[in-house]
Amino acid sequence: MPTDGWDSGYGLWLFDAPYWNLRGFTVADSKKGIVLDNSPHVTIERVSVHHIEEEGVHFRRSSADGVIRQSKISHTGLVKPGFGEGVYIGSAKSNFACLGNSGGMDRSDRVQVLENEFGPGIAAEHVDIKEGTEGGVIRGNTFNGQGLSGENSADSWIDAKGNGYVIEGNTGTFTPPGTFANGYETHTQIDGYGCGNVFRDNISDLGGVGGYAIFVSSKCSANPNIVYASNTVTNAVNGLTNVAVTP
């Protein structure tokens, strides 16, 4: 029976349970929604996760090669807004000691987030991509940013701190109430991470509040983030992006 990280308030928890298919149910009114620990190759499909005290769905402790698709997540972070992510991929470096099991880092790599509906009422990032993870895909989702709390830097649809993610074909909007800085952001929490991410074909409406659709803060000269001209933005304070656009 596992002990570290256990909390009976989890709505659904898989521990050392690879290759499960989770389909067609609702998780609500729990501390955390769906938590995967050391459970690679899990597919979550057509689930509803709502009214959760903290994060909605968490791929954790090297739960690599997972998929969440065609699902709806809303109203998270009801008790801890700054920890109310919609989908949380990996772990913060401050938690590697307890949640990292592959060379120290949480290698929840190659997770795919496809065709989901996020919000309203997601208090933290809709998708939080943590340092130490690589190679995922965030495609075809809709992000409704109403209700972003601004706590713990929760002020964007996606915060990309991993490497080599493809973020494409998503549609994001923001309307008050909430705190909204930018649509998509990249950050470096570990040297060499927050790099090599690709943004294309995303449609962003920043509601006259957000600065940039895609704000790149990572310093990645050897492995730069790429923002394609196929991304579009309306109602932005500053514009599409703060970096040079690739045709």
Buried (B, 14 or more C-beta within 10 A) or exposed (E): EEEEBEEEEBBBBBBEBBEBEBEEEEBEEBBBBBBBBBBBBBBBBBBBBBBBBBBBBBBBBBBBBBBBBBBBBBBBBBEBBBBBBBBBBBBBBEBBEEBBBBEEBBBBBBBBBBBBBBBBBBBBBBBBBBBBBBBBBBBBBBBBBBBBBBBBBBBBBBBBBBBBBBBBBBBBBBBEEBBBBBBBBBBBBBEEBBBBBBBBBBBBBBBEBBBBBBBBEBEBEEBBBBBBEBBEBEEBBBEBBBBEBEE
